Amino acid sequence: MAVTIKSEREIALMRESCRILSGVFDHMAENLHPGMSTLEVDRIGERLIREAGCIPNFKNYNGYPASICVSVNDEVVHGIPKKEHIIKEGDIVSLDAGLIYKGYHSDMARTFGVGQISPEAQKLIDVTKQSFFEGIKKAKAGNHLYDISAAIDAYVSGFGFGIVRDLVGHGIGTHLHEDPQIPNFAQKRRGLLLQPGMTLAIEPMINAGGWEVEWLDDDWTVVTADGSLSAHYENTILVTDGEPEILTLGKY
């Protein structure tokens, strides 16, 4: 699949898709509390997506059984919501979800602390979030794709955290995953030239320990190989002639 340049009409539809998704995340964040199951989080998110007249794009995607990926503590991404998985005080919970509005996809992720979390966990969440903002400083027309990757890497490496290498960001539009792939670590080449109208999902996944990950037997849930905490921060962005536009910013 070639990298797509979106028209003004397509950009307007993606803005609305992303605006709705941001609102869903705001509600999920405000409802997150100790004692709830990860399945409850999924049900809240799916209900809000469908009430907005949209389709949860993760549900049944390559067989994924839920609408919201709910990943707790050492789970990096793609945690499958379960009735028996209860969220506890002190956990960090990564939510990753998207939706389809009039044929156009949105995608975002956030990691939240539940109640009182450790200073180390808060630092991991903060660094992961800031690494996204360091990366998109380079997401300008005329720069190259891997300038984004290098900026994320340079920032995170200063803290000694591990940058997940097995999973990357991606283009997005009429498909959830479009070209190009967007690594969160430095590359030897510069990558493609960024142009106005490109829509990208940039998503640093950062581990408190090493970068290595493993897949659980469900073939979906990715965990840190060393059992350390992991955080995830993702937005869908639009490349413009000037500063990039973050389409999924929301409150958090």
C-alpha positions as CSV (number, residue, x, y, z in Angstrom):
1,M,0.0,0.0,0.0
2,A,1.4,3.4,-1.0
3,V,1.5,6.4,1.4
4,T,-1.7,8.4,0.8
5,I,-2.0,12.1,0.7
6,K,-5.4,13.1,2.0
7,S,-7.7,15.7,0.3
8,E,-9.4,18.5,2.3
9,R,-12.6,16.4,2.3
10,E,-10.7,13.4,3.7
11,I,-8.9,15.5,6.3
12,A,-12.3,16.9,7.5
13,L,-13.6,13.4,7.9
14,M,-10.5,12.3,9.8
15,R,-10.7,15.4,12.1
16,E,-14.2,14.4,13.0
17,S,-13.3,10.7,13.5
18,C,-10.4,11.8,15.8
19,R,-12.6,14.3,17.7
20,I,-15.1,11.6,18.5
21,L,-12.4,9.2,19.6
22,S,-10.8,11.9,21.9
23,G,-14.1,12.3,23.6
24,V,-14.4,8.5,24.1
25,F,-10.9,8.5,25.8
26,D,-11.9,11.4,28.0
27,H,-14.8,9.4,29.3
28,M,-12.9,6.2,29.7
29,A,-10.2,8.0,31.7
30,E,-12.7,9.6,34.0
31,N,-14.3,6.2,34.7
32,L,-11.1,4.4,35.4
33,H,-10.9,3.3,39.0
34,P,-9.6,0.5,41.3
35,G,-11.9,-2.5,41.5
36,M,-13.2,-2.4,37.9
37,S,-12.4,-5.1,35.4
38,T,-10.6,-4.5,32.2
39,L,-13.7,-5.9,30.5
40,E,-15.8,-3.0,32.0
41,V,-13.4,-0.5,30.4
42,D,-13.9,-2.2,27.1
43,R,-17.7,-2.1,27.4
44,I,-17.7,1.6,28.3
45,G,-15.5,2.4,25.3
46,E,-17.5,0.3,22.8
47,R,-20.8,1.8,24.0
48,L,-19.5,5.3,23.6
49,I,-18.2,4.6,20.1
50,R,-21.4,3.0,19.0
51,E,-23.6,5.8,20.6
52,A,-21.6,8.3,18.4
53,G,-22.7,6.3,15.3
54,C,-19.2,4.9,14.7
55,I,-17.7,1.5,14.4
56,P,-14.9,0.3,16.8
57,N,-12.1,-0.5,14.3
58,F,-10.2,-2.8,16.7
59,K,-13.1,-5.3,17.2
60,N,-12.5,-8.4,15.1
61,Y,-9.4,-6.8,13.5
62,N,-7.4,-9.9,12.5
63,G,-9.5,-11.7,15.1
64,Y,-8.9,-9.3,18.1
65,P,-12.0,-10.0,20.3
66,A,-12.5,-6.5,21.9
67,S,-13.0,-2.8,21.0
68,I,-10.4,-1.4,23.5
69,C,-6.9,-2.8,24.1
70,V,-6.5,-2.6,27.9
71,S,-2.9,-3.3,28.9
72,V,-1.9,-3.3,32.6
73,N,1.6,-2.8,34.1
74,D,4.1,-5.0,32.2
75,E,1.6,-5.5,29.3
76,V,2.9,-3.3,26.5
77,V,0.0,-3.4,24.1
78,H,-3.0,-5.5,22.9
79,G,-4.1,-6.6,26.3
80,I,-7.4,-8.5,25.9
81,P,-10.1,-7.2,28.3
82,K,-11.3,-9.9,30.8
83,K,-14.0,-10.0,33.5
84,E,-11.5,-11.6,35.9
85,H,-8.7,-9.0,35.4
86,I,-9.4,-6.4,38.1
87,I,-7.6,-3.1,38.0
88,K,-5.9,-2.2,41.3
89,E,-4.7,0.9,43.1
90,G,-1.2,1.7,41.9
91,D,-1.6,0.0,38.5
92,I,-0.7,1.7,35.3
93,V,-3.2,1.1,32.5
94,S,-2.7,1.6,28.8
95,L,-5.8,2.1,26.7
96,D,-5.5,1.9,22.9
97,A,-8.5,2.2,20.6
98,G,-9.8,3.6,17.4
99,L,-13.0,4.0,15.4
100,I,-14.4,4.4,11.9
101,Y,-16.4,7.5,11.0
102,K,-17.8,7.6,7.5
103,G,-15.1,5.3,6.3
104,Y,-12.2,7.1,8.0
105,H,-10.1,5.7,10.9
106,S,-8.7,7.3,14.0
107,D,-6.3,5.7,16.5
108,M,-4.9,6.8,19.9
109,A,-3.4,5.5,23.1
110,R,-2.8,6.8,26.6
111,T,-1.3,5.3,29.8
112,F,-3.0,6.3,33.1
113,G,-2.0,5.8,36.7
114,V,-4.8,4.4,38.9
115,G,-4.9,6.1,42.2
116,Q,-1.5,6.6,43.9
117,I,1.3,5.2,41.6
118,S,5.0,5.0,42.2
119,P,7.3,7.9,41.2
120,E,9.1,5.6,38.9
121,A,5.8,4.7,37.1
122,Q,4.8,8.4,36.8
123,K,8.2,9.2,35.3
124,L,7.8,6.4,32.7
125,I,4.4,7.7,31.8
126,D,5.7,11.3,31.6
127,V,8.7,10.5,29.5
128,T,6.7,8.3,27.1
129,K,4.2,11.2,26.5
130,Q,7.0,13.8,26.1
131,S,8.8,11.5,23.6
132,F,5.8,11.8,21.3
133,F,6.0,15.6,21.4
134,E,9.7,15.5,20.8
135,G,9.1,13.3,17.8
136,I,6.4,15.4,16.2
137,K,8.6,18.5,16.3
138,K,10.1,16.8,13.3
139,A,6.8,15.9,11.7
140,K,6.9,18.8,9.2
141,A,6.7,18.9,5.4
142,G,10.3,18.9,4.0
143,N,11.6,16.7,6.9
144,H,12.0,13.0,6.6
145,L,10.0,10.3,8.3
146,Y,12.9,8.9,10.3
147,D,13.7,12.3,11.7
148,I,10.7,11.6,13.9
149,S,12.1,8.2,14.9
150,A,15.5,9.7,15.8
151,A,14.0,12.5,17.9
152,I,12.0,10.0,20.0
153,D,15.0,7.8,20.4
154,A,17.3,10.7,21.4
155,Y,14.9,11.8,24.1
156,V,14.0,8.4,25.6
157,S,17.6,7.1,25.6
158,G,18.6,9.9,27.9
159,F,16.5,8.3,30.7
160,G,17.8,4.8,30.2
161,F,14.4,3.4,29.3
162,G,13.9,0.7,26.6
163,I,12.2,1.6,23.3
164,V,10.1,-1.3,22.0
165,R,11.4,-2.3,18.6
166,D,9.0,-5.1,17.6
167,L,6.0,-2.7,17.3
168,V,5.9,0.7,15.4
169,G,3.6,3.5,14.4
170,H,1.9,3.7,11.0
171,G,0.0,5.7,8.4
172,I,-3.8,5.8,8.8
173,G,-6.8,6.8,6.7
174,T,-9.3,4.6,5.0
175,H,-7.4,1.7,6.6
176,L,-6.3,1.4,10.2
177,H,-2.8,0.5,9.2
178,E,-1.4,2.2,6.1
179,D,2.1,2.8,4.9
180,P,4.5,4.0,6.2
181,Q,5.7,2.1,9.2
182,I,7.1,4.6,11.8
183,P,9.7,3.1,14.2
184,N,10.3,4.8,17.5
185,F,14.0,4.3,17.4
186,A,16.8,5.8,15.2
187,Q,17.2,4.4,11.7
188,K,20.3,4.3,9.5
189,R,18.4,6.0,6.6
190,R,16.3,9.2,6.6
191,G,13.1,7.6,5.2
192,L,10.5,9.1,3.0
193,L,10.0,12.9,2.5
194,L,7.1,14.2,4.6
195,Q,4.4,16.0,2.6
196,P,1.3,18.0,3.6
197,G,-1.8,15.8,3.8
198,M,-0.1,12.7,5.2
199,T,-1.9,11.3,8.3
200,L,0.2,9.3,10.7
201,A,-0.3,7.5,14.0
202,I,2.8,8.1,16.0
203,E,3.0,5.9,19.1
204,P,6.0,5.5,21.4
205,M,5.9,2.3,23.5
206,I,8.5,2.6,26.2
207,N,9.6,0.1,28.9
208,A,11.1,0.9,32.3
209,G,13.6,-1.9,31.7
210,G,14.9,-3.4,28.4
211,W,13.3,-3.0,25.0
212,E,12.7,-6.7,24.5
213,V,9.1,-8.0,24.5
214,E,7.3,-11.3,24.4
215,W,3.8,-12.5,23.2
216,L,1.5,-14.4,25.5
217,D,-0.2,-17.6,24.5
218,D,-3.3,-15.6,23.4
219,D,-1.1,-14.4,20.4
220,W,-2.2,-10.8,21.2
221,T,-1.0,-9.6,24.5
222,V,2.6,-8.2,24.3
223,V,4.5,-8.0,27.6
224,T,8.0,-6.8,28.6
225,A,10.5,-9.7,28.6
226,D,11.9,-8.6,31.9
227,G,8.6,-7.9,33.7
228,S,9.2,-4.1,33.9
229,L,6.4,-1.6,33.5
230,S,5.5,-0.3,30.0
231,A,3.8,2.9,28.8
232,H,2.2,3.9,25.5
233,Y,1.2,7.3,24.1
234,E,-0.3,7.7,20.6
235,N,-2.0,10.3,18.5
236,T,-3.2,10.5,15.0
237,I,-1.5,13.6,13.4
238,L,-1.7,15.5,10.2
239,V,1.4,16.8,8.4
240,T,0.9,20.4,7.1
241,D,3.0,23.1,5.5
242,G,3.7,24.3,9.1
243,E,3.4,22.7,12.5
244,P,1.8,19.3,12.6
245,E,-1.9,19.1,13.7
246,I,-2.6,16.7,16.5
247,L,-6.1,15.3,15.6
248,T,-6.7,13.2,18.8
249,L,-5.4,15.4,21.6
250,G,-8.4,15.4,24.0
251,K,-8.0,16.3,27.7
252,Y,-5.2,13.8,28.5
